[in-house]
Structure formats: structure tokens, C-alpha cells
Amino acid sequence: MAKEVFVDQDECTGCELCVDTLPEVFEMTSDGVSKVHNSSGADEDKIQDVIDSCPAECIHWK
């Protein structure tokens, strides 16, 4: 079973780095924070790169 990624929206600063990098996985909400709209939209290595790059450290694997 593939891993699922999620964004802790309480920790998200809304920098949009994840959305700019992987728009096929992440999108911004009307509240100005990121959310996952397609956890299988990219391979796990690309998602892990975004997780590692997130300045708020709010993106995690379930």
C-alpha cells in the first residue's frame, strides 16, 4: 500500500513552496494554507523532497 501524505494545517505558514513544486499533489485552501488534493499525484521520492524542503516542517507521511 502506498503511503499517504498530509499537511498539518495548524503548522502551515502558507509559503506555497509545496504547491509551487508539486501542484499535482498540493493546493492552497481559501484560508491560505496548503492541503493535499492528490496523495498519489507524484512518486514518493518527489513528495519526500517537498517534505524535506518545507520550512514549516508541516508535511508528513501517514
N, C-alpha and C positions, 0 to 999 in steps of 0.2 A: 504494500500500500504506500502510495506517495505521501510525503509529508505535506502538511498544510501550513501556510504562513499566516500570521495575523499581526495587526498593528495595535499596540496598547495606546488607544486614542487619548488617554489621560496624560500620557508622557509625550505625545507627538507635539512638536513645535511648529508644524506646518511649513517646513523649509522646502518641500516639494522635490527633494533630491530623488526619492524613490519613484515618484510619478514621472519625473524627467528622464530617469534611467530606464524604468520598466513600465511604461504606460499600459502594457498588455496585462499587468498584474495589479498595479496600484492606481487609485484615483483619489482626488480630493473630495471631501464632503462639503456641504454648504456651510459647515461650521469652521472650515479652514484647516482641517486635519486630514491625514491620509487614512485610507481604508483599502482593504484587499477586495477587488472585484472579480479576480480570476486567479486562484491559487495555483492553477496548473498552466498559466499563461506563458511560463518560461521555465527553462530547466533549473534544477535545484542549485547548480553552481552559480548561475546568474543571480538568482534570488539571494544566495548566500553572500555574494559580493555586495548587494544592496544592504543586507543586514549589517555586514561589517563596516559599511561606509556611513550608516545612519548616525548623524551627530547626536541625536536624542536617545539612541540605543533603545528604540521603542518597537522594533520589528523583531519577531521571534517565530520559531517553529512551534507548532502544537505537538 
